[in-house]
Amino acid sequence: MKRKPLRTLVTATGVAALVLGAQTVAQAETHGGDGDTQWVQQNTSSGWCRATLEVWKTDNGLMAKGVFANDHANYDCTGWLERSSDLGLTWKRISGLHDVLSKPTGEQISSTGNYSDQGYYARVCFHLDFSGAATHCSASL
């Protein structure tokens, strides 16, 4: 008789895990890039969201911007650009938040303005817009 509350708790926990597991639409994140770009992508069962960091040289030094794309992810995603002045130990958001809607009409794109990257590290981050979604960040340049 004393074990019934424990059995009920274990059963309820298992049911909650199944319900929450059904809401998890994202697979593992993927990363890529080269000397001038870095990206991170989160696939869903129907599409993906991606954040791409672009860095280039100008006469005034290095510049960086973030480009965010949503291709039928079934969730909107929100992206931003971050900068580090201590070799990537801490990060600070320097751009506004960029909401990229999931629409049936194809890939949707938003981008930040151009930011100085001279003497800093930059990276882009995003999350899918559902409760408990993880934040995904690119490698830094």
Disulfide bonds with the S-S distance in Angstrom:
Cys49-Cys77 2.31
Cys125-Cys137 2.04
